[in-house]
Amino acid sequence: MMWIRFIMMCMFLVTITACSSSPSPIDHDNKNAAQDETKKEEHEIHWSYSGDTGPEYWEALDSSFKACGRGMKQSPINLEDAKANKTSEADIRINYQPSSFTIKNNGHTVQADTNTDENSIVIDDKEYKLVQFHFHVPSEHQMEGKNLDMELHLVHKSEDDQLAVLGVLMKAGKENKTLAELWSKLPKEESEENILLEEEINLSSLLPQDKTAYHYNGSLTTPPCSEGVKWTVFAEPISVSQEQIDLFTSVFPDNHRPVQPWNDRDVYEVLTHEN
């Protein structure tokens, strides 16, 4: 009888040990989820346009932002006609058509994402397809030392992930009817939600009649301020109403980066062409 009780006791202890050492699938999943969330939080670097996370501190916020303070070809810049090189062989062609977009408030601006890859610009035979456009207030680029009321950036990317941006300066004047629906649905709070615009946007009507522009090599105007961006900024601004400006500033009172030094680089005056 004693040896039977001994065997039964051993079997009981083995069972308890096995159960206690086997991980629960639920606990394991929760642990992985927590680790993933921690990693996500570690990679989300908060930056802004004011205070101790504003432009003058971007470089210090993360090592990946070092170009914001040390880069030699940063954007935006002050565009001065007298300093611009008048001769350039750059061939810049714009291929736009009315297209569908969704909009969202990403916490830094209102961004319109394209639903097609049929809009592009071609710079010296290299194609860059439109990805999105967004707005800044006041303008990021200056014209002869002065900021305008707003600025539109049309962001394009090539097959090898190089960026080219068309900059359109905006000043108070007549209502911009092309942006009427977008402004009527302007998202006031940051959200991941994409709002579909019912009407297509005629991108060509967002460009000035005079296609003379300044062309230079620069950077992103937001962290990480990566360089190698081809900028083309039109000299002539387009109009938006004061009411449209006021509505945007009610959401983003100021979301511009101050101008950066020219340093040792050329800024060319070019005449773009629209196909």
Phi, psi and omega in degrees: 000322182296318183290331176293315178298322180297315180296317180297321178296318179298316180297322179295317180294321179297318180298315180298316181296317181297317181294320184287336182266349179277122182289143176285133178303324181293314179298321181296316180295318180297322179296315179297319180297318179296318178296318179297319180294321178297315179298321180297315180296323180296330184266355176268108184256117183282128173222161184209193179249012180207166176067206185280005171241014181280179187309321182289348180248000184306317183302325185277349184287330181195150181298334180286350181262012188299331180297335180300332181248338185248348181296146182257354179230063185265157178235153004276177177224167173276121182269114181242121184299322183293333182267344183288141176286124186283344184251125176208138178260010181297132179252111184240116182240138184249127181239090183242152173211160178304132187215162180271142180221156166244152180236157176203157172263109183267010179094344180239336180193177170262122186244136176252118181263136182283150176253013180213161177248024185268357177258135184202167166234151179238120179244115181050050176072007177254127184269136175235122183267141181295132178252313183196166168224156183206180189229153174228147177221129348293190180298150177277312174285142173261153174243114182053043174084005182234139174279142172268182188292319181210173175212138178255133176243122175256112190261127182237152180225140179270174179298331179263023173066025172273148185252146173221132185236133169266126177254130180238115178285148185227136180230158181294134181182231179286154177299139176269102185290333179297330182262007187301311182293318179303315181293327180291338180247019183305114182287124186274343180239148177297135182199154174277352183293134175259125181260120181282129174278130184289325182261145175289151177259127177275096186299327181300328181284355175267002178256149178290159178295316178280117185268015175293137185213165173258134184235128181202165176268126183217220187215175166296147177264009176230157177306139012271015177060035182299139180267177183094013180269130177271116182257138172226110184245121182291140181286324181270129179279164171254169184257144167224151181285159177298326178297321178294319178297314182298321180295318179294317181291342175290339177262314179232094182299327180199113179225049179241149173266135178299158181295151183247161181296147175294320187056205186268076177213158182264143172240123186252147171265124184230159174249110180280163181231139178251124182279000000 
